[in-house]
């Protein structure tokens, strides 16, 4: 029977690919004669191509995995009851061998970030200092998500996956299935914005959705504990060992979604389901709103980029979370958290010059002069760590790293700071 299903999938895949190719060739041929091409026909052809492409991807997923997972009806009902939402379409969950999950997670991340997006972030994160020179953001992130996993949610396809480790009669696995179904349900009602989403906004959204799903999962555990007694959970030592071996930045991103996200979701849900729906419809835009949910001092100020030479490759924000994780290695996590709370705004820019060098500038605006001065002292110490220097840097004075790069901390105004990591003196001189 398995062989017959596999053969059927191969035939369907071939048909989908062939049909898509024929339509694409037809579209190109008709487009060559613009005067005789009807714009409506072009749109219809493109829609057919997109539809066949999407169907082809689903068939390919099924052929590469172990088929579809039969979702228990009571699990669907449970999730809908707990969230107050109904599935807009039948949730789809595939089976997959655990060893193949890492590659699928990495492919999903690459698809979401777009061509070159993953590599560009890896470069920027290394130059800022969130990652070491030997770290690889994509592969390490995928490995962390895959190790020991029973379930995984793919936000690019809005579908789920269960590994061969999943056991239907296992209470923790049943709970993880509810968490997965909740993520699918939330994605159906509150999809990713069209045209992409910046990293900080995505981290906030991920934390909120993960938090809601974790609450549904926790409620299931509580109900079973009342009915059957508390059951000791086995610790996933493999996942823990991998987590602790990764850069603090990746550890921090993981704990932010898993812990801070649930805390934030719980704080909203306790005020009523309508408040939670409001938050899901209009999620926070900064990690500061998750880290510091209660009223904090604020100042409307935007960090300004200097003029940079060459080509802008990528821009984004680190936010309060990124700032905290950047300063944590100095050893005082209470201080780094308090400094992150006084950050008003930040942006980083990865840019490249004709000599194929990549450079980064990270600008930040602070609550007041005292907050900026406190942050400046920490910046000078952190820059020294990145440059391998025993002594803190001086504002406006560059230091050469062992790799031959130049790092400098500037303070353009009393309340702003600028971190620079460039490949050569000429680029450093051109920044103004």
Helices and strands as residue ranges (DSSP letters): H 2-32, G 34-36, H 39-64, H 73-83, E 93-96, H 98-113, H 117-128, H 137-146, E 151-154, E 159-163, H 171-189, H 199-228, H 237-245, H 248-255, I 256-260, H 261-269, H 273-281, H 287-291, E 311-316, H 319-328, H 333-341, E 343-352, E 358-366, H 369-387, E 399-400, E 406-410, E 416-422, H 425-430
